[in-house]
Amino acid sequence: MAPSPRPKPKPKPLALDGRTLEGGGQLLRLAVSLSALTSLPIDITSIRANRAPRRASQPAGGLKAAHLAAVEWLARASQAETTGMEKGSPELEFRPLQRGEFLRETKKKKKKKKKKNDDDGGGEGAGVWRDVYDGSSLVRRETEIRLDSPGSVCLILQAILPYLLFHAPDDAAGSSSADADAGPGTTGSVPLRVVINGGTNVSKSPSIEYIDQVLIPMLVEKVGVPPITSQIIKRGWSSGRADVGAVRFDLTALRSKRRLSEFHFMDRGDVTRMHVSILASDSAARNTLKKLVIEKLLARHPDVEIVFPIEEDTKNGARLYLLIVAETSNSYRLGRDCLWERKSNASMLETVAHTVTKQLEEELQRGGCVDEYMQDQLVVFQALAEGRSVVDSGKDMYATLHTRTARWVAEQLLGLTFDERGTCGGCGFEVGEDFLAKKKTEREVEDSTEEFERLEIA
């Protein structure tokens, strides 16, 4: 009887101090996202320790419901073993199943799974996905993340999006008739539908309008990811009476063996159009704010076209939101916004219009291709892309604390380095690759080369 193969030694977990730099939720989200994608185990301590509690009686930091929802989804998708995955926990051990084991476990589950629309999922990320069939053809895969409070939908998306885009699509999806029209780089991938319950307009978080009008267009048109669409099922607010909403995202993963090409955010071009989204509780407030914004924008940009993609009744006097997005001749988008969480009045409307137009003008005067809030969201794509990606943030615009934190996390997990200008040689992540095995091979080649050179010198 042949001896059983010896199990491969498991990689040593990477220790991350959650107090580093920004020391908030972003460090956690990006670290767990990259861990799930690369199968590199991590230990995070002092989670969100730099975040002060809302009340003196509460402990500082720890996992909140929205962080937990994202981590739980990534754990199920990557079949990770976890410790500390509970609300308020200051520490987390995250141990994704290694790529080879993952594929073997996936194959076993696929053999057991009947071709029917059930809640077991199947294929990649069993237990996360529900397969939707039209007859015998797989049409799409669906998943849902639920929150009972208006935690940010958009921050949850930020945590899981790299995994959704870069994880190898299920081989079974390759037979989908939808592939032909799925977009560039998506052949062999089945459409994915992700529903996230929570807040769409939440303080200290990007709004769904910002995601839809700035982040998604920039990722698709400038970075080169496959098309992503969003649809608000129900709005969720942190202001007024707390209200839980839901958003549906439709996308397709990059095809297996694909690498994201380097991208260059340079030469912004001239501002050609302003997109103004206004959410207020009554028509009088919306009309007043609209008039104020038009006056202020035309005073600085007399020839610009102004459009209003969203004018919506919030049905609550303590809910007011304004987003202005500047679109340029070279298809860049920069945005600034304000979520007002108190009762509105005439002087407040003037304050909101003045604040947002002034902040946007300051962004535009710097001449960069991205706004302050887009800067850190591009870091993970710079790190995963092949080659050196460049993002021009404008004159006198230093990396924000969030950006520096994102770069630090990417450097720790992927073994790369950002320079002073914010460029880096990306790791060239190949969709579906065994990242740890590749890194081991690269180290062995480097060691052999160094040994050969040492012998030659001797």
HELIX and SHEET records of a PDB file:
HELIX    1   1 GLY A   25  THR A   38  1                                  14    
HELIX    2   2 ALA A   65  ALA A   77  1                                  13    
HELIX    3   3 ARG A   99  LYS A  112  1                                  14    
HELIX    4   4 VAL A  153  PHE A  166  1                                  14    
HELIX    5   5 ASP A  171  SER A  175  5                                   5    
HELIX    6   6 SER A  177  ASP A  181  5                                   5    
HELIX    7   7 ILE A  208  TYR A  210  1                                   3    
HELIX    8   8 ILE A  211  LEU A  215  3                                   5    
HELIX    9   9 ILE A  216  MET A  218  1                                   3    
HELIX   10  10 LEU A  219  VAL A  223  3                                   5    
HELIX   11  11 SER A  283  ARG A  300  1                                  18    
HELIX   12  12 ALA A  346  ARG A  366  1                                  21    
HELIX   13  13 GLU A  372  GLN A  375  1                                   4    
HELIX   14  14 ASP A  376  LEU A  378  5                                   3    
HELIX   15  15 VAL A  379  LEU A  384  1                                   6    
HELIX   16  16 LEU A  401  LEU A  414  1                                  14    
HELIX   17  17 PHE A  435  ILE A  457  1                                  23    
SHEET    1   A 4 LEU A  14  ASP A  17  0                                        
SHEET    2   A 4 ILE A  42  THR A  45  1                                        
SHEET    3   A 4 LEU A  92  ARG A  95 -1                                        
SHEET    4   A 4 GLU A  81  THR A  83 -1                                        
SHEET    1   B 5 ARG A 130  ASP A 134  0                                        
SHEET    2   B 5 SER A 137  ILE A 145 -1                                        
SHEET    3   B 5 PRO A 191  GLY A 198  1                                        
SHEET    4   B 5 GLY A 245  THR A 252 -1                                        
SHEET    5   B 5 ILE A 228  LYS A 234 -1                                        
SHEET    1   C 3 HIS A 264  PHE A 265  0                                        
SHEET    2   C 3 GLU A 386  VAL A 391  1                                        
SHEET    3   C 3 CYS A 424  CYS A 427 -1                                        
SHEET    1   D 4 GLU A 305  ASP A 313  0                                        
SHEET    2   D 4 VAL A 271  ALA A 280  1                                        
SHEET    3   D 4 LEU A 320  THR A 328 -1                                        
SHEET    4   D 4 ARG A 333  TRP A 340 -1                                        
END                                                                             
